[in-house]
Amino acid sequence: MSTQFQYPLTFKKTSIAIAAALLAVAVGVFLPIYFAQSESSIFQVTFIYAILGSIGLFFAFWAYYYFKWRFVITSDRITKISIYDRRTLLLGEIKGCAPGNGNRSILFIPHDTTKEQIEITMGSVDNHEILIRWIKENCQDLQLEMLKKERNDFDNDTSWGGDEDDRKRKLDLSYTITRTINIFSVIAFFLAPLLLDKQWSFIFLMLVIMASLTTVRQFNGKIALLKQSASIYPDLSIAFIVSNLASFIILISTIDRIIEWPPFFLPFMLVFIFFVALSFFCLKNSVHTKNKITVLLFAAGYSFLITIAGNILFDSSTANCCSSSILKKVDSAGRSKSCTLTVEPCTPNNLVTEVETHHELCQQKNSGDKIDVCVKKGLLGIPWYFAR
């Protein structure tokens, strides 16, 4: 039964989505203040504000985008309004609709391929039930048609093989490889917290990330790092998401050990340039534009991880150790048995006044006890410390 809609229909982002964005802004603003209180170096304070403050600004932009976002349906057209563009399609110009972004959004696809599609993320839209009802009654479902077209293109794509059997074997191989990478990414995720100080755990994770990028290139860019919509091709969504989580675990376990930040920037920029170049090289044939944008956004994060963790885990320099007294012991919140120890300065330039220790050493030490604080040069020339 057809529904009588009262036009115009105007849809906004949900209050929950806007509130989540505003909460992220608050975290980006107050987190730097919290961390800066424990830093004596003006450079470290500035660095913390620069990094975390920029995250706060990003989420502020995100919140403003959500606040201004509108999707309007009238009797003859649809219009998506945001802070950076305004897209309109006449109803007669719309060929149909199809799921996008891993079935989390709807694509309005025009007949004219030169016109841009309009994509709406359904979960964050207020009153999306009405929008879904309108789509079902007024927009042809193109998912099956798109799958048939993709299959037809595959059957005529000689880069996948000269005949049907060759193409099928290569497609089966792509599924085997992506499943293997996805499985190994999960293994890397579980190894990350268990083997934080082991070189091979870090190497294993890097191999998963590199294998994901090179697999996309090997199969002509048809394999997606992040699932976009229903497809005959496999995707590496699990590997991409899980490897990011594993990277974050390794990063937060090593970043506190850095003593001086000025030597960090040059190797970081060199690694970042290399990673961006590698990403462009591997994804230049990718049909998934969002994959390119997403990887570039994460390139800085991966470069940060490689610079910090690589500098520590592969450092073979001689440790310069000194004996210090523990002034205060603060146990970490939650189930972790690690702790922060305030110590008497004994390192060169008195740069180390607090040390993060693993749970075994934490259980053995109390205020007044002696502890060795060791400083190493770092593989990339970024000084770092450890306690024993």
C-alpha positions in Angstrom: 0.0 0.0 0.0 1.4 3.4 -1.1 2.1 5.9 1.7 1.0 9.6 1.3 4.1 11.6 2.2 3.8 15.2 3.3 6.5 17.1 1.3 9.0 18.4 1.9 10.5 15.7 4.0 13.5 17.0 5.9 16.0 14.7 7.7 18.7 15.7 10.1 21.4 13.9 12.0 20.2 12.3 15.2 20.7 14.1 18.5 22.8 11.1 19.7 25.2 11.4 16.8 25.6 15.1 17.4 26.1 14.5 21.2 28.8 11.8 20.4 30.6 14.3 18.2 30.5 17.0 20.9 31.7 14.5 23.5 34.7 13.8 21.2 35.3 17.5 21.0 35.4 17.7 24.8 37.8 14.8 25.0 40.0 16.5 22.4 40.0 19.7 24.5 40.4 18.4 28.0 42.7 15.4 27.4 45.7 17.6 26.4 45.2 19.6 29.6 45.2 16.4 31.7 48.4 15.0 30.0 50.1 18.4 30.0 49.9 18.6 33.8 52.5 15.8 34.2 54.9 17.3 31.7 57.7 19.6 32.7 59.1 20.3 29.2 57.4 23.1 27.3 58.1 21.2 24.1 56.3 18.1 25.3 53.4 20.3 26.5 53.2 22.0 23.1 53.5 18.6 21.3 50.6 17.2 23.3 48.4 20.2 22.6 49.3 20.0 18.9 48.5 16.3 18.5 45.5 16.0 20.8 44.2 19.5 20.1 44.2 18.8 16.4 42.1 15.7 17.1 39.7 17.9 19.0 39.5 20.3 16.1 38.7 17.5 13.8 35.8 16.3 15.9 34.7 19.9 16.3 34.4 20.1 12.5 32.7 16.7 12.6 30.1 18.0 15.1 29.5 21.2 13.1 29.1 19.0 9.9 26.5 16.9 11.7 24.7 20.0 13.1 24.4 21.6 9.6 23.7 18.3 7.7 20.3 18.0 6.0 18.6 15.7 3.5 15.5 17.1 1.9 13.0 15.3 -0.3 10.4 17.3 -2.3 7.8 16.1 -4.8 10.3 16.3 -7.7 13.9 16.1 -6.2 16.2 15.0 -3.5 18.9 17.3 -2.0 21.8 16.6 0.4 23.1 19.7 2.2 26.4 19.8 4.1 28.9 22.5 5.0 31.0 21.8 2.0 28.6 21.0 -0.8 25.0 20.7 -1.9 24.0 17.9 -4.2 20.6 17.6 -6.0 19.1 14.9 -8.2 15.7 15.3 -9.8 13.5 12.2 -9.2 13.5 11.5 -13.0 17.3 11.5 -13.0 17.5 8.7 -10.4 18.1 5.3 -11.8 17.7 3.5 -8.5 19.2 2.8 -5.1 21.7 0.3 -3.8 23.4 -0.4 -0.4 26.8 1.2 0.1 29.6 1.3 2.7 29.1 -2.2 4.0 25.3 -1.9 3.8 25.4 1.0 6.3 24.4 3.6 3.7 22.1 4.0 0.7 23.4 5.2 -2.7 21.1 7.2 -5.0 22.4 6.3 -8.4 21.6 8.6 -11.4 21.1 7.4 -15.0 23.8 9.9 -16.1 27.1 8.4 -15.0 28.7 11.9 -15.2 26.5 13.0 -12.3 27.6 12.3 -8.7 25.8 9.8 -6.6 24.2 10.8 -3.3 25.1 8.7 -0.3 23.1 8.7 2.9 24.4 6.9 6.1 21.2 5.6 7.5 22.1 4.9 11.1 22.9 8.5 12.0 19.7 10.0 10.4 16.8 11.0 12.6 13.5 9.4 11.6 15.3 7.1 9.2 12.3 4.7 9.3 10.3 7.2 7.2 13.3 7.6 4.8 13.5 3.8 4.4 9.8 3.6 3.7 10.1 6.4 1.0 13.1 4.6 -0.6 11.2 1.3 -0.8 8.2 2.9 -2.4 10.0 5.4 -4.8 13.4 4.0 -5.6 14.2 0.9 -7.6 16.6 -1.6 -5.9 19.7 -1.8 -8.1 21.8 -4.2 -5.9 21.1 -7.3 -8.0 21.6 -5.3 -11.2 24.9 -4.0 -10.0 26.1 -7.4 -9.0 25.2 -8.7 -12.5 27.1 -5.9 -14.1 30.1 -6.5 -11.9 30.0 -10.2 -12.8 29.7 -9.3 -16.5 32.6 -7.0 -16.3 34.6 -9.7 -14.5 33.8 -12.3 -17.3 35.2 -9.9 -19.8 38.2 -8.7 -17.9 41.3 -10.5 -19.4 43.5 -9.3 -16.5 41.9 -12.0 -14.4 42.6 -14.7 -17.0 42.3 -15.6 -20.6 39.3 -17.9 -20.2 36.6 -18.7 -17.7 38.6 -21.3 -15.8 41.6 -19.0 -15.4 39.4 -16.2 -14.1 37.7 -18.5 -11.7 41.0 -19.9 -10.4 42.3 -16.3 -9.8 39.1 -15.2 -8.1 39.3 -18.3 -5.8 42.9 -17.5 -5.1 41.9 -13.9 -4.2 39.4 -15.3 -1.6 42.1 -17.7 -0.2 44.6 -14.9 0.2 42.2 -12.4 1.8 40.9 -15.0 4.2 44.5 -15.8 5.2 45.4 -12.2 5.7 42.2 -11.6 7.8 43.0 -14.6 10.0 46.6 -13.6 10.5 45.5 -10.0 11.4 43.4 -11.5 14.2 46.4 -13.5 15.4 48.5 -10.2 15.3 45.8 -8.5 17.4 46.0 -11.1 20.1 49.8 -11.2 20.0 50.1 -7.4 20.4 49.3 -7.2 24.1 51.0 -10.4 25.0 54.3 -9.7 23.2 54.6 -5.9 23.4 58.4 -6.0 23.7 59.1 -8.6 21.0 60.4 -7.6 17.6 58.7 -10.4 15.7 55.3 -9.4 17.0 55.8 -5.9 15.5 57.2 -7.4 12.3 54.2 -9.8 12.1 51.8 -6.8 12.3 53.7 -4.9 9.7 53.6 -7.8 7.3 49.8 -8.0 7.7 49.5 -4.3 6.8 51.9 -4.5 3.9 50.3 -7.7 2.6 46.9 -6.0 2.7 48.1 -3.1 0.5 50.0 -5.3 -1.9 47.1 -7.7 -2.3 44.8 -4.8 -3.4 47.4 -3.9 -6.1 48.0 -7.6 -7.1 44.3 -8.0 -7.9 43.9 -4.8 -10.0 42.4 -2.7 -7.2 39.1 -4.8 -7.2 39.6 -6.0 -3.6 38.4 -3.5 -1.0 40.3 -2.7 2.2 36.9 -1.7 3.6 33.7 -3.3 2.4 31.7 -0.9 0.4 28.7 -2.9 -0.7 27.7 -6.3 -2.0 30.4 -7.6 -4.4 31.6 -10.7 -6.1 35.1 -9.8 -4.9 36.5 -10.4 -1.4 37.5 -7.7 1.0 40.1 -7.1 3.7 37.9 -5.2 6.2 38.8 -7.5 9.1 42.5 -7.2 8.5 42.3 -3.4 8.1 40.3 -2.8 11.2 42.0 -5.3 13.5 45.5 -4.3 12.4 44.6 -0.7 13.4 43.5 -1.9 16.8 46.7 -3.9 17.2 48.8 -0.9 16.1 47.1 1.2 18.8 47.9 -1.3 21.5 51.6 -1.4 20.6 51.7 2.4 20.3 50.3 3.2 23.7 52.7 0.7 25.3 55.7 2.4 23.8 55.0 6.1 23.5 55.5 6.8 27.2 59.1 5.7 27.0 60.2 8.5 24.7 62.3 11.1 26.5 62.9 13.8 23.9 60.5 14.6 21.1 62.5 17.0 18.8 64.5 14.1 17.2 61.2 12.4 16.4 59.9 14.6 13.6 62.5 14.1 10.9 62.3 10.2 10.9 58.5 10.5 11.3 58.2 12.7 8.2 60.4 10.4 6.2 58.4 7.3 7.2 55.1 9.2 6.5 56.3 10.2 3.0 57.3 6.6 2.3 54.0 5.2 3.6 51.9 7.7 1.5 54.0 6.8 -1.6 53.5 3.1 -0.9 49.7 3.7 -0.5 49.4 5.5 -3.7 51.4 2.9 -5.5 49.3 0.0 -4.2 45.9 1.7 -4.5 46.4 3.7 -7.7 44.2 1.1 -9.6 41.7 0.8 -6.8 38.1 1.3 -7.8 37.2 2.1 -4.2 37.9 5.8 -3.8 37.1 5.7 -0.1 39.9 3.1 0.4 42.4 5.7 -0.9 41.1 8.4 1.4 40.9 6.1 4.4 44.5 4.8 4.0 45.9 8.3 3.7 44.1 9.2 6.9 45.7 6.2 8.7 49.1 6.7 7.0 50.0 9.2 9.8 49.0 6.8 12.5 51.0 3.9 10.9 54.0 6.2 10.5 53.7 7.2 14.1 53.7 3.6 15.1 56.6 2.6 12.9 58.7 5.5 14.1 58.1 5.1 17.8 57.9 1.3 18.1 60.6 0.6 15.5 62.9 3.1 17.3 62.5 1.1 20.5 62.2 -2.5 19.5 65.1 -2.6 17.1 67.5 -0.4 19.2 70.8 -2.2 19.7 72.6 0.7 21.3 74.3 0.4 24.7 72.1 1.3 27.7 73.3 4.1 30.0 71.9 3.2 33.4 71.8 5.0 36.7 70.4 4.0 40.1 67.5 6.1 41.5 65.2 6.1 44.5 61.4 5.7 44.1 59.7 8.7 45.6 56.1 7.7 44.8 54.2 4.7 43.4 50.9 5.1 41.7 49.0 2.0 40.5 47.2 2.2 37.2 43.5 2.3 37.3 41.5 -0.8 36.2 42.6 -4.4 36.1 46.2 -3.6 34.9 48.9 -4.2 37.5 51.3 -1.8 35.9 52.2 1.5 37.7 53.9 4.8 37.4 56.9 5.5 39.6 58.1 9.0 40.5 61.9 8.7 40.8 64.8 11.0 41.8 66.4 12.4 38.6 69.6 10.7 37.7 69.6 10.5 33.9 71.5 13.1 31.7 69.8 16.5 32.0 67.4 15.0 34.5 64.9 14.2 31.7 63.4 11.1 33.4 61.4 11.8 36.6 58.6 9.3 36.0 58.7 5.8 34.7 56.0 3.4 33.5 56.8 -0.2 34.6 55.4 -3.6 33.7 53.4 -5.5 36.3 56.2 -7.8 37.4 58.5 -5.0 38.4 55.6 -3.0 39.8 54.8 -5.7 42.3 58.4 -5.9 43.4 58.9 -2.1 44.0 57.6 0.3 46.6 58.3 3.9 47.7 61.9 4.2 49.0 63.2 1.2 47.0 66.1 1.6 44.5 65.5 1.2 40.8 67.7 1.3 37.7 66.7 3.8 35.1 68.3 3.2 31.7 68.5 5.4 28.7 69.2 4.3 25.1 69.9 6.3 21.9 67.1 4.7 19.8 67.4 3.1 16.4 66.3 6.4 14.7 68.1 8.6 17.2 65.1 9.2 19.4 66.2 8.7 23.1 64.0 6.5 25.2 64.2 4.8 28.7 63.3 1.7 30.5 63.4 0.7 34.2 64.7 -2.5 35.7 
